[in-house]
Amino acid sequence: MRYRLVVFDLDGTLADTVEVHAEGWAYAFAKLGLGSVSPREIARLVGLPGDSIVREVLGEQALRYYGRIRWLKDRHFMRKVAEGSVRLYWDVPEALVYLRSRGYLVGLATSTPNYILIPLLERLGILEAFDVTVGGDEVLRGKPNPEIFLRAAAKASVEPRETVVVGDTEYDSAAARSAGMLPVLVDREGRRSPSRSSADIAIRSLTDLSLLL
C-alpha cells in the first residue's frame, strides 16, 4: 500500500502538553468547588473530548457546569503556553521535515478546539507544517470515534486506506483502526504493550517513521 497522508495527534504526540492540560482541568474543578482531583488521575484521559473528561472524573451531573469549567481550564492552559511551559518533543522537527521531503501530505487531528489549537501551533512554530488540521470543535464525536481522522482525510482529498495515523494513546489507535487507517503508536518511554493496543505498529520516537514510510 502506498500511503499519501500522515495524520498526527497533538497532545503527547507532537507537544508535551498532557500534564499542562491535566493541571488545567484540576484547577478548574477546584476553582468551581467541584472537588479536589489529582492531575495524575486526569492525565490518562487527555485526548478525549473535554465533556468526556468531565463526565469520567466528576460524573454526568457536572456537565451542567461544563461551560465555566472549559473557560477556566482553557484560560489556565493558554497562560501556561504564554509562559513557555508547552514545548515540542525533540523528534518532531526532523520527522516533519522527513515526511515533507518524501512527498507525504501531513495532517493534524486533535481534541483541542481551534481557538486553542491555532494560537498554540503558531506559538510552537509549526502551523505551516500541516496541509490540513482538524480541531475538536469541528466534529460532533471525539476520539475514539473515527470522525476526526475521517474529516482530516476528507480535507486532504485522500482515502482512509491511504492514511497513517500517529498517536500516543489507545484512543488514537482505536479511532484510526475504526476509520480504516494504519495506526502507529508512539511510545517514547516504552510503557505500553503493542499487544494490548489497537495500533499495528509501535515506535519509540517519531524519527522511526523513516523506517516505515
Buried (B, 14 or more C-beta within 10 A) or exposed (E): EEBBBBBBBBBBBBBBBBBBBBBBBBBBBEEEEBEEBEBEEBBEBBBBBBBBBBBEBBEEEBBEBBEEBBEBBBEBBBEBBEEEBBEBBEBBBBBBEBBEEEEBBBBBBBBBBBEBBBBBBEBBEBBEBBBBBBBBBBBEEBBBBBBBBBBBBEBBEBEBEBBBBBBBBBBBBBBBBBBBBBBBBBBBEEEBEBEEBBBBBBBEBBBBBEEEB
